[in-house]
Amino acid sequence: MDKVICVIDLKSFYASCECVARNLDCFTTPLVCCDPYRSGSSVVMSVSPFLKKKYHIPNVCRKKDLPNIKGMIYAVPRMSYYLKMQSRVIEIFLRYIAPEDLYIYSVDECFLNIGPYLNLYKTTAFELTQKIMKEIKEELGLYTTCGAGPNLFLAKCALDQEGKKNPPYYAYWGKEEVKTKLWNIKPIDKIWGIAGGLKNHLRRIGINSLKQLAVTDDDLLKKEFGIIGNQLKALANGIDESDIRSPYIPRDKSLSLGQTLKRPYSFSEGKLLLREMVDDLTGRLREKNFLTRQISLYVGYNQGARNKMMTLAYPTDSRKQLFDEVLYLYEVLKSDDTFRQLSLSYADLKESPTIQQSLFSTYEDDIKQERIDKAIDNIQRVFGKNAVMRCSSLKEYSTYRQRNNQIGGHRE
């Protein structure tokens, strides 16, 4: 049985969801998914296909870059609605394939391993994907595009380069399309997985197209890129051994939390934000039954960013101890300048139910603090994070309550 992978993309997903909610046609409606009350530098999450085609507005841009169009609709982003719509799309996928043959690449893109089901349904890849796409349109009002191929890479390239552009919004790229279509994509960074840094590195060694990469000497690629060099050459020849049924498990685990602030914050104000971030991140740490031994702090000052990392004497999930260590890092990074970016991460995570006893605290104190932390975790898990918080989170410059009402940095 031939292996067939397809990737289905939800066209202008956020903007299309907003058009569906308003019973509007996304191909004739000038709608942007953006909060009209935010500053001009705010990111536009999505624009309707109408704006893309008629005014050539990119799907992601800044609010200040939008042209002044009569009748423009500004839809305030609401992530909970979009995620509900995504779950309904996934329900449709699962009518045709098993969960292990579905890979959710992003909110608006999913890979489906449909090869094993073509004989079962006595159909072709084109017919099956068209049926799925039709059901999504009829039930949810969302338009989709599709790329297919013998592997994830060719399917994604078929989608980006051909499937998204013209009816029937489907393209299949097999081995025959490697030389006739894949090698002709220019510039090289239009290809999935080749970003600016990789493009520049390839250019430095004289590679400006996939055709050149496909015939480059193996030893040169290994010298320049290590084992990734051989993988790049394989992709350039249309070979991708990735398996949807073998999920990627990262070797190094970490947790992180960052925020871009609406106004400049002073050093003293930042202490409150850090306390709230430690509370949030440490709660996630305990929820996943992890201890951390490494913390990193990044502060984006107006006159340049600073960052610092620290390895702890032993792993911990104590919010009190972690805040003390984070506060020390913050003092090291101290500046009279204001900042608008703050990021905290925990790394070197250990899955362990045991806690190393500190020489600077008693066993009774540690147990008491652990019980307090778990009691707060339980309350927040049932009633939400804003159900119990520090009194300091009621201050005007706190971001705690606002962040708890967001999903992925956007309004619910």
C-alpha positions as CSV (number, residue, x, y, z in Angstrom):
1,M,0.0,0.0,0.0
2,D,1.4,3.4,-1.0
3,K,2.0,5.8,1.8
4,V,-0.1,9.0,1.4
5,I,0.1,11.9,3.7
6,C,-2.2,15.0,3.4
7,V,-2.0,18.3,5.2
8,I,-5.2,20.3,5.5
9,D,-5.1,24.0,6.1
10,L,-8.0,26.1,7.4
11,K,-8.0,29.2,5.2
12,S,-7.5,32.4,7.1
13,F,-8.7,30.5,10.2
14,Y,-9.3,33.2,12.8
15,A,-10.8,35.7,10.4
16,S,-13.0,33.0,8.8
17,C,-14.2,32.0,12.2
18,E,-15.3,35.6,12.9
19,C,-17.1,35.7,9.6
20,V,-18.9,32.5,10.4
21,A,-20.0,33.9,13.7
22,R,-21.4,37.0,11.9
23,N,-23.0,35.0,9.1
24,L,-20.7,36.8,6.6
25,D,-18.9,35.6,3.5
26,C,-15.1,35.8,4.1
27,F,-14.5,36.2,0.4
28,T,-16.5,39.5,0.2
29,T,-16.0,40.8,3.8
30,P,-13.2,43.2,4.8
31,L,-12.5,41.7,8.3
32,V,-9.4,41.7,10.4
33,C,-8.9,39.8,13.6
34,C,-7.4,42.5,15.8
35,D,-8.3,44.4,19.0
36,P,-9.2,48.0,17.8
37,Y,-8.4,49.4,21.2
38,R,-4.7,48.3,21.3
39,S,-1.8,50.4,19.9
40,G,-0.8,50.6,16.3
41,S,2.1,48.1,16.8
42,S,-0.4,45.4,17.9
43,V,-0.2,42.3,15.7
44,V,-3.2,41.5,13.4
45,M,-3.8,37.8,13.9
46,S,-5.6,37.2,10.6
47,V,-7.3,38.9,7.7
48,S,-10.1,37.7,5.6
49,P,-9.4,36.2,2.1
50,F,-11.1,39.2,0.6
51,L,-8.5,41.6,2.1
52,K,-5.7,39.2,1.0
53,K,-6.8,39.1,-2.6
54,K,-8.0,42.6,-3.2
55,Y,-5.6,44.6,-1.1
56,H,-2.7,42.2,-0.9
57,I,-2.7,42.4,3.0
58,P,-0.6,39.6,4.5
59,N,-2.3,37.3,7.0
60,V,-0.1,38.6,9.8
61,C,0.9,42.3,10.0
62,R,0.8,45.3,12.3
63,K,-2.4,47.2,13.0
64,K,-0.7,50.4,11.9
65,D,0.1,48.9,8.5
66,L,-3.6,48.3,7.6
67,P,-5.0,50.5,4.9
68,N,-8.0,52.7,5.6
69,I,-10.8,50.7,4.0
70,K,-14.5,51.7,4.3
71,G,-16.5,49.2,6.2
72,M,-13.5,47.5,7.8
73,I,-14.6,45.1,10.6
74,Y,-12.3,44.8,13.6
75,A,-13.0,41.5,15.4
76,V,-11.5,41.3,18.9
77,P,-9.6,37.9,19.1
78,R,-11.2,35.3,21.2
79,M,-9.0,32.2,21.4
80,S,-11.5,30.0,23.3
81,Y,-13.9,30.3,20.3
82,Y,-11.2,29.4,17.8
83,L,-10.1,26.4,19.8
84,K,-13.7,25.1,20.0
85,M,-13.9,25.4,16.2
86,Q,-10.6,23.6,15.9
87,S,-11.9,20.8,18.1
88,R,-14.9,20.4,15.8
89,V,-12.6,20.2,12.8
90,I,-10.6,17.5,14.5
91,E,-13.8,15.6,15.2
92,I,-14.5,15.5,11.5
93,F,-11.0,14.2,10.8
94,L,-11.5,11.4,13.3
95,R,-14.5,10.2,11.5
96,Y,-12.2,8.9,8.8
97,I,-8.9,8.1,10.5
98,A,-7.6,6.9,13.8
99,P,-6.1,9.3,16.4
100,E,-2.6,7.8,15.8
101,D,-2.8,8.9,12.1
102,L,-3.5,12.5,13.0
103,Y,-0.8,15.1,13.8
104,I,-1.9,18.5,14.8
105,Y,0.8,20.8,13.4
106,S,-0.9,24.1,14.5
107,V,-4.3,25.6,15.3
108,D,-5.1,25.8,11.6
109,E,-3.1,22.9,10.1
110,C,-3.2,19.1,10.5
111,F,-1.4,16.2,8.9
112,L,-3.4,13.1,8.2
113,N,-2.0,9.7,7.3
114,I,-4.8,8.6,4.8
115,G,-2.8,5.9,3.0
116,P,-4.1,3.0,5.1
117,Y,-7.7,4.0,4.6
118,L,-7.9,4.4,0.8
119,N,-8.6,0.7,0.2
120,L,-11.0,0.6,3.2
121,Y,-13.1,3.3,1.7
122,K,-12.4,2.2,-1.9
123,T,-11.4,5.8,-2.9
124,T,-8.5,7.9,-4.0
125,A,-6.6,10.5,-2.0
126,F,-8.2,13.3,-3.9
127,E,-11.7,12.0,-3.4
128,L,-11.2,11.3,0.3
129,T,-9.7,14.7,1.1
130,Q,-12.4,16.5,-1.0
131,K,-15.1,14.7,1.1
132,I,-13.4,15.8,4.3
133,M,-13.0,19.4,3.1
134,K,-16.7,19.4,2.0
135,E,-17.9,18.3,5.4
136,I,-15.9,21.0,7.1
137,K,-17.4,23.6,4.8
138,E,-21.0,22.4,5.2
139,E,-20.9,21.8,9.0
140,L,-18.7,24.7,10.1
141,G,-18.7,27.2,7.2
142,L,-14.9,27.1,7.0
143,Y,-12.9,26.8,3.8
144,T,-9.9,24.5,3.6
145,T,-7.0,23.8,1.3
146,C,-5.0,20.6,1.0
147,G,-1.6,19.3,-0.1
148,A,-0.8,15.6,-0.4
149,G,2.3,13.4,-1.0
150,P,4.1,10.3,0.0
151,N,5.6,12.0,3.0
152,L,5.1,15.1,5.3
153,F,7.6,17.3,3.5
154,L,6.3,16.9,0.0
155,A,2.7,17.2,1.2
156,K,3.5,20.5,3.0
157,C,5.3,21.8,-0.1
158,A,2.4,20.8,-2.3
159,L,0.1,22.7,0.0
160,D,2.2,25.9,0.3
161,Q,3.2,26.1,-3.3
162,E,0.1,24.9,-5.2
163,G,-2.8,23.7,-3.0
164,K,-3.5,27.1,-1.4
165,K,-3.6,29.0,-4.7
166,N,-6.3,27.8,-7.1
167,P,-9.4,25.5,-7.1
168,P,-9.9,22.7,-6.3
169,Y,-7.4,23.8,-3.6
170,Y,-5.7,20.4,-3.7
171,A,-2.3,19.4,-5.0
172,Y,-0.4,16.1,-4.9
173,W,3.4,16.0,-5.2
174,G,5.1,12.7,-5.6
175,K,8.6,11.7,-6.8
176,E,7.8,13.0,-10.3
177,E,7.3,16.5,-8.9
178,V,10.7,16.7,-7.1
179,K,12.6,17.7,-10.3
180,T,9.8,19.5,-12.1
181,K,8.3,21.5,-9.2
182,L,10.2,21.2,-5.9
183,W,13.6,22.1,-7.4
184,N,12.1,25.2,-9.1
185,I,10.9,26.9,-5.9
186,K,12.7,30.2,-5.5
187,P,13.9,31.8,-3.3
188,I,15.0,28.8,-1.2
189,D,13.5,30.1,2.0
190,K,10.0,29.8,0.6
191,I,10.4,26.1,1.3
192,W,9.0,24.7,4.5
193,G,11.7,24.4,7.2
194,I,14.3,26.6,5.6
195,A,14.4,29.9,7.5
196,G,16.6,32.9,7.1
197,G,19.5,31.7,9.2
198,L,19.7,28.3,7.3
199,K,19.2,30.1,4.0
200,N,22.2,32.4,4.7
201,H,24.4,29.4,5.8
202,L,23.5,27.6,2.6
203,R,24.3,30.7,0.5
204,R,27.7,31.0,2.1
205,I,28.7,27.6,0.7
206,G,27.2,28.4,-2.7
207,I,23.8,26.7,-2.4
208,N,20.9,28.8,-3.6
209,S,18.3,26.2,-4.7
210,L,17.1,22.8,-3.7
211,K,18.5,21.4,-7.0
212,Q,22.0,22.5,-5.9
213,L,21.4,21.1,-2.4
214,A,20.2,17.7,-3.9
215,V,23.6,17.1,-5.6
216,T,26.0,18.7,-3.0
217,D,28.8,16.5,-1.7
218,D,27.8,14.7,1.5
219,D,31.1,15.4,3.3
220,L,30.6,19.2,2.8
221,L,27.1,19.1,4.2
222,K,28.2,17.0,7.2
223,K,31.1,19.4,7.8
224,E,28.8,22.5,7.7
225,F,25.7,21.2,9.3
226,G,26.5,17.9,11.0
227,I,23.8,15.1,10.7
228,I,21.3,17.8,9.7
229,G,23.2,18.2,6.4
230,N,22.3,14.7,5.3
231,Q,18.7,15.3,6.3
232,L,18.6,18.5,4.2
233,K,19.9,16.7,1.2
234,A,17.4,13.9,1.6
235,L,14.5,16.5,1.8
236,A,15.9,18.2,-1.4
237,N,15.5,14.8,-3.1
238,G,11.9,14.4,-1.8
239,I,12.9,11.9,0.9
240,D,11.4,12.3,4.4
241,E,11.3,9.4,6.8
242,S,9.2,11.2,9.5
243,D,6.4,9.0,10.8
244,I,3.1,10.5,12.2
245,R,2.7,7.4,14.3
246,S,6.1,8.1,16.1
247,P,5.5,11.3,18.1
248,Y,8.5,13.5,18.7
249,I,9.7,13.4,22.4
250,P,12.1,16.2,23.3
251,R,15.2,15.1,25.1
252,D,15.5,18.2,27.2
253,K,12.4,19.3,29.0
254,S,11.8,22.9,30.0
255,L,9.0,25.3,31.0
256,S,8.9,29.0,30.1
257,L,6.7,32.1,30.5
258,G,7.2,35.5,28.9
259,Q,5.3,38.7,28.4
260,T,5.5,41.8,26.3
261,L,4.2,44.7,28.4
262,K,1.9,47.5,27.1
263,R,4.0,50.2,28.7
264,P,7.6,50.6,30.0
265,Y,8.0,49.2,33.5
266,S,10.6,50.3,36.1
267,F,12.9,47.9,38.0
268,S,10.9,48.1,41.2
269,E,7.6,47.3,39.4
270,G,9.2,44.3,37.7
271,K,9.6,42.6,41.1
272,L,5.8,42.1,41.3
273,L,5.6,40.8,37.8
274,L,8.4,38.3,38.5
275,R,6.6,37.1,41.7
276,E,3.5,36.5,39.7
277,M,5.4,34.7,36.9
278,V,7.2,32.5,39.5
279,D,3.8,31.6,41.0
280,D,2.4,30.7,37.6
281,L,5.3,28.8,36.3
282,T,5.9,26.9,39.5
283,G,2.3,25.8,39.6
284,R,2.8,24.3,36.1
285,L,5.9,22.7,37.4
286,R,4.0,20.9,40.2
287,E,1.1,20.0,37.9
288,K,3.5,18.1,35.7
289,N,5.2,16.5,38.7
290,F,8.6,18.1,37.8
291,L,11.4,19.6,39.8
292,T,13.7,22.2,38.3
293,R,17.4,22.7,38.8
294,Q,18.1,25.5,36.3
295,I,16.4,28.9,36.0
296,S,16.9,31.6,33.3
297,L,15.8,35.2,33.3
298,Y,15.6,37.6,30.3
299,V,14.9,41.3,30.7
300,G,14.3,43.3,27.5
301,Y,15.4,46.9,28.4
302,N,14.8,49.8,26.1
303,Q,18.5,50.1,25.6
304,G,19.3,46.4,25.1
305,A,18.4,43.1,26.6
306,R,20.1,41.2,29.4
307,N,19.8,37.6,30.4
308,K,21.3,35.3,33.1
309,M,21.1,31.6,33.9
310,M,21.6,29.9,37.3
311,T,22.0,26.2,38.3
312,L,20.5,25.4,41.7
313,A,22.2,23.3,44.3
314,Y,19.4,20.8,44.1
315,P,16.1,20.4,42.2
316,T,13.0,22.0,43.7
317,D,9.4,23.1,43.1
318,S,9.1,25.5,46.0
319,R,7.7,28.8,44.8
320,K,9.4,30.6,47.8
321,Q,12.8,29.3,47.0
322,L,12.5,29.8,43.3
323,F,11.3,33.4,43.8
324,D,14.4,34.1,46.0
325,E,16.7,32.8,43.3
326,V,14.9,34.6,40.5
327,L,15.0,37.8,42.5
328,Y,18.8,37.3,42.9
329,L,19.1,37.0,39.1
330,Y,17.0,40.1,38.6
331,E,19.3,42.1,40.9
332,V,22.3,40.9,38.9
333,L,20.5,42.2,35.7
334,K,19.5,45.5,37.4
335,S,19.4,48.7,35.3
336,D,18.1,52.2,35.7
337,D,16.5,51.7,32.3
338,T,12.8,50.7,31.9
339,F,11.8,47.5,30.2
340,R,8.9,46.0,28.2
341,Q,9.9,42.4,27.9
342,L,10.3,39.8,30.6
343,S,10.8,36.0,30.2
344,L,11.4,33.3,32.8
345,S,12.2,29.6,32.1
346,Y,12.8,26.5,34.2
347,A,15.1,23.8,32.7
348,D,16.9,20.6,33.6
349,L,13.6,19.2,34.8
350,K,13.5,16.0,36.8
351,E,10.5,13.7,37.2
352,S,10.9,12.8,40.9
353,P,8.6,12.6,43.8
354,T,11.4,13.2,46.3
355,I,12.7,16.6,47.4
356,Q,16.3,17.2,48.6
357,Q,16.3,18.6,52.2
358,S,18.0,22.0,52.4
359,L,20.5,22.8,55.1
360,F,19.0,26.2,55.6
361,S,15.4,25.2,56.5
362,T,13.7,22.6,58.7
363,Y,11.8,19.6,57.5
364,E,8.7,21.0,59.2
365,D,9.0,24.3,57.4
366,D,9.4,22.6,54.0
367,I,6.4,20.4,54.6
368,K,4.3,23.4,55.6
369,Q,5.2,25.3,52.5
370,E,4.6,22.3,50.3
371,R,1.0,21.9,51.8
372,I,0.3,25.6,51.2
373,D,1.5,25.4,47.6
374,K,-0.6,22.3,46.9
375,A,-3.7,23.8,48.6
376,I,-3.4,26.9,46.3
377,D,-2.9,24.6,43.3
378,N,-6.1,22.7,44.1
379,I,-8.2,25.8,44.5
380,Q,-6.9,27.3,41.2
381,R,-7.4,24.0,39.4
382,V,-11.1,23.9,40.3
383,F,-12.1,27.5,40.4
384,G,-9.6,29.2,38.1
385,K,-6.3,31.0,38.8
386,N,-8.0,34.2,39.7
387,A,-9.9,32.5,42.5
388,V,-7.0,32.9,44.9
389,M,-4.1,35.3,44.4
390,R,-1.7,37.5,46.2
391,C,-3.1,40.9,47.4
392,S,-0.3,42.5,45.4
393,S,-2.0,41.2,42.2
394,L,-4.8,43.8,42.8
395,K,-2.3,46.6,42.1
396,E,-2.9,48.6,38.9
397,Y,0.3,47.6,37.3
398,S,-0.1,43.9,37.9
399,T,-0.6,41.7,34.8
400,Y,-1.7,38.5,36.7
401,R,-5.4,38.7,36.3
402,Q,-5.2,39.8,32.7
403,R,-2.9,37.0,31.7
404,N,-5.1,34.4,33.4
405,N,-8.0,35.5,31.1
406,Q,-5.9,34.9,28.0
407,I,-5.0,31.9,25.8
408,G,-1.7,32.1,24.1
409,G,-1.4,35.8,24.9
410,H,-4.8,36.6,23.4
411,R,-8.2,37.1,24.9
412,E,-10.3,34.1,25.5
